[in-house]
Amino acid sequence: MKVLKIVLVIAIIGALVGYYMYNKPVSGLENETPAFTMKADELFTSFESDEASANKKYIGKIIQVSGNVQSVNHDEDGKTSYTLQTAGGMFGVICRIDSLNSNVLGVSVGQSISMKGECTGMLMDVVLVRCVNVKK
């Protein structure tokens, strides 16, 4: 009976810790120091010329990019993403912003901005997630 009580207490504590970790808010990148700071065109060119090397260098790292906004998109989850223009023309650097980081809403096409986010790699565009606006 005593062993059963101990197992039950441990199970309850484990469930509470698991619930807390699952619902723990993700910290923002406002106070994070970027590993790299560059223009959007430089980041895109790096992936375009040698994607394998760029993956090793940039994926999972915090990168600060600057450039002109090529397009602004809003998805059904309330998230906004800004595509920064590159010399590649059709493709660019996508900066996905969580709905919690709405501090850059109001940015329009053609405007120059600086964003900081975590690099997840390249599909057709280079993608940065959890982005925040960097005040100049």
Backbone torsions as a table, in degrees:
resi	resn	phi	psi	omega
1	MET	NA	-40.8	-179.9
2	LYS	-64.9	-39.2	179.1
3	VAL	-64.8	-39.3	178.9
4	LEU	-62.2	-40.7	178.6
5	LYS	-65.2	-41.5	179.5
6	ILE	-64.4	-44.9	178.5
7	VAL	-62.3	-40.9	179.0
8	LEU	-64.2	-43.0	178.4
9	VAL	-63.8	-44.1	178.9
10	ILE	-63.3	-40.7	178.9
11	ALA	-64.2	-41.1	179.2
12	ILE	-65.5	-45.1	178.5
13	ILE	-62.0	-43.0	178.3
14	GLY	-61.6	-42.0	178.9
15	ALA	-64.5	-40.7	179.5
16	LEU	-65.7	-43.2	178.1
17	VAL	-64.2	-43.1	177.8
18	GLY	-61.1	-43.1	178.0
19	TYR	-62.2	-43.8	179.2
20	TYR	-62.6	-45.9	-178.2
21	MET	-65.8	-36.4	-179.8
22	TYR	-67.6	-37.4	-176.9
23	ASN	-97.6	5.4	-179.6
24	LYS	-65.2	129.1	-179.2
25	PRO	-68.4	147.0	178.3
26	VAL	-81.5	131.3	-179.6
27	SER	-73.1	147.7	179.7
28	GLY	-79.9	172.8	-177.4
29	LEU	-100.4	7.4	-176.0
30	GLU	-54.4	-40.6	-175.4
31	ASN	-100.2	5.1	179.7
32	GLU	-80.9	141.4	175.5
33	THR	-87.9	126.5	-179.2
34	PRO	-69.3	144.1	175.8
35	ALA	-74.3	-30.1	-179.4
36	PHE	-139.1	143.6	174.1
37	THR	-128.6	123.9	-175.9
38	MET	-160.2	172.5	174.0
39	LYS	-79.6	151.8	-179.5
40	ALA	-57.0	-38.3	-179.5
41	ASP	-62.9	-38.3	179.0
42	GLU	-64.8	-43.1	-179.9
43	LEU	-64.7	-46.1	-179.9
44	PHE	-61.8	-44.8	179.9
45	THR	-61.9	-37.0	178.3
46	SER	-61.7	-43.9	178.5
47	PHE	-71.1	-38.8	-177.1
48	GLU	-67.2	-37.0	-177.3
49	SER	-80.4	-37.1	180.0
50	ASP	-152.3	85.6	-173.9
51	GLU	-63.3	-39.1	-178.8
52	ALA	-62.5	-45.1	178.9
53	SER	-66.3	-42.1	179.5
54	ALA	-65.4	-36.9	177.0
55	ASN	-58.7	-47.0	-179.9
56	LYS	-63.1	-37.2	-174.8
57	LYS	-79.0	-39.2	-168.7
58	TYR	-110.0	-29.9	-174.0
59	ILE	-61.4	131.1	-179.7
60	GLY	84.3	-3.5	-179.0
61	LYS	-97.1	154.6	175.1
62	ILE	-85.8	124.0	-176.7
63	ILE	-125.3	136.4	174.7
64	GLN	-105.1	121.9	179.6
65	VAL	-122.1	151.8	176.0
66	SER	-132.6	150.8	179.8
67	GLY	171.9	-177.2	179.1
68	ASN	-92.7	140.3	-179.2
69	VAL	-72.4	122.6	178.1
70	GLN	-90.1	-38.4	178.2
71	SER	-156.7	157.0	177.6
72	VAL	-123.3	127.2	-178.9
73	ASN	-126.7	143.8	176.9
74	HIS	-123.2	127.3	178.6
75	ASP	-97.6	176.6	-176.1
76	GLU	-70.4	-15.0	178.8
77	ASP	-87.7	3.6	179.2
78	GLY	84.7	13.1	-180.0
79	LYS	-97.6	142.8	179.5
80	THR	-109.1	143.5	173.4
81	SER	-133.5	140.9	178.9
82	TYR	-113.6	130.8	174.8
83	THR	-100.3	121.1	178.9
84	LEU	-90.2	136.1	-175.2
85	GLN	-69.3	142.4	175.1
86	THR	-133.1	172.8	178.3
87	ALA	-68.4	-16.4	178.4
88	GLY	-64.0	-12.9	176.5
89	GLY	79.7	-83.5	-176.5
90	MET	-71.9	-31.7	-173.9
91	PHE	-109.2	161.7	-178.2
92	GLY	-158.7	-150.6	177.9
93	VAL	-114.3	118.0	179.7
94	ILE	-91.5	126.8	176.6
95	CYS	-110.2	105.5	-179.2
96	ARG	-90.0	129.0	-177.1
97	ILE	-112.8	131.4	174.5
98	ASP	-68.9	156.3	179.9
99	SER	-62.5	-22.1	178.1
100	LEU	-70.9	-26.9	-177.4
101	ASN	-101.6	62.4	-175.6
102	SER	-87.3	18.7	-176.3
103	ASN	-71.1	-5.5	179.5
104	VAL	-113.0	5.2	177.6
105	LEU	-60.3	141.0	-176.2
106	GLY	104.2	-6.3	175.6
107	VAL	-74.0	135.1	-176.8
108	SER	-115.6	166.1	-179.8
109	VAL	-59.6	134.9	179.8
110	GLY	94.0	-15.6	-178.8
111	GLN	-77.1	143.9	178.4
112	SER	-87.5	128.8	178.8
113	ILE	-137.0	165.5	175.2
114	SER	-128.1	126.7	-176.6
115	MET	-126.0	152.8	177.3
116	LYS	-126.9	129.8	-179.1
117	GLY	-159.7	174.7	-180.0
118	GLU	-93.1	127.2	-177.7
119	CYS	-77.7	130.8	176.7
120	THR	-112.7	0.8	176.4
121	GLY	114.6	-163.0	-175.5
122	MET	-126.8	129.1	167.6
123	LEU	-100.6	-88.0	166.3
124	MET	-106.7	-30.4	173.9
125	ASP	-109.5	157.8	171.5
126	VAL	-81.4	135.9	-174.0
127	VAL	-115.6	128.6	171.4
128	LEU	-115.8	134.4	-179.4
129	VAL	-115.8	165.7	180.0
130	ARG	57.8	34.8	-174.3
131	CYS	-71.3	148.5	173.9
132	VAL	-131.7	152.1	177.7
133	ASN	-74.8	137.5	176.7
134	VAL	-104.5	117.9	179.4
135	LYS	-70.6	133.4	-179.4
136	LYS	-86.0	NA	NA
